[in-house]
Amino acid sequence: MKANEQKHTAGLPTARKIRRACSNELYRTVKRMKVWIPKEKIEKAESIYYKKVIPNLIWIYENRSNRKLQADWWEENVSAEIAELWEVDRAALCAAFRDAYGG
């Protein structure tokens, strides 16, 4: 395999990259919802999201180029807990996440 091919076939992301991605995605979602969420609740939501991603990491990695499918997974597996934690409408949360995530 050439060096250029290796660069474009990176392995699984590190735990740090996953945490940062979860944090960034939720930050963008909150911005699009135009609501204020306390820092503690955002951190709790990041923890929930991270804990849901880790067991599904292989599937998420295999579908890394299909953002719609990943957004569907997020809506089914993560959104209910975060909507309850943040006390926001789940449909609005999902719409904001899709807009932020690109799915």
Secondary structure, 3 states (H helix, E strand, C coil): CCHHHHHCCCCCCCHHHHHHHHHHHHHHHHHHHCCCCCHHHHHHHHHHHHHHHHHHHHHHHHCCCCHHHHHHHHHHHCHHHHHHHHCCCHHHHHHHHHHHHCC
